């Protein structure tokens, strides 16, 4: 084994650890909001390190063999990572908003500032009209 193998295995170990933490969050947290937070944050972080492992391996193999398929593998992994970084938070936000608007309230919430915005009773911020609801 050479140095790149240790780096790849380290990245994969971090990836597996955070993805496991995300799956534990799905089972342990009390409501949809905390489950979404735990799962999306940790699995996004875990997937970043999985992509780092693929890219490190592919770039090393590209350097050793000169075969352009490894550059293609690295670029595809990078594109997939960018797609994940754009869609994962957006999807989680959409699920959380849909859950809230259908009446599923957060458990043990101390402050619910979104409730007044949904009801249309918004205090005007500087430069806004009284009672104006932002989208």
TABEL-V244693 format. One record per backbone hydrogen bond with DSSP energy under -1.0 kcal/mol. NH is the residue of the N-H (numbers start at 1). CO is the residue of the C=O. If there is no record, write none. Layout:
# TABEL-V244693
<<NH,CO> <NH,CO>>
This chain:
# TABEL-V244693
<<6,2> <7,3> <8,4> <9,5> <10,6> <11,7> <12,8> <13,9> <14,10> <15,11> <16,12> <17,13> <18,14> <19,15> <20,16> <21,17> <22,18> <23,19> <24,20> <25,21> <26,22> <28,24> <29,25> <35,31> <36,32> <37,33> <38,34> <39,35> <40,36> <41,37> <42,38> <43,39> <44,40> <45,41> <46,42> <47,43> <48,44> <49,45> <50,46> <51,47> <52,48> <53,49> <54,50> <55,51> <56,52> <57,53> <58,54> <59,55> <60,56> <61,57> <62,58> <63,59> <64,60> <65,61> <66,62> <70,67> <72,68> <73,69> <74,70> <75,71> <76,72> <77,73> <78,74> <79,75> <80,76> <81,77> <82,78> <83,79> <84,80> <85,81> <86,82> <87,83> <88,84> <91,87> <92,88> <93,89> <94,90> <95,91> <96,92> <97,93> <98,94> <99,95> <100,96> <101,97> <102,98> <103,100> <104,99> <105,103> <118,114> <119,115> <121,116> <128,125> <132,129>>
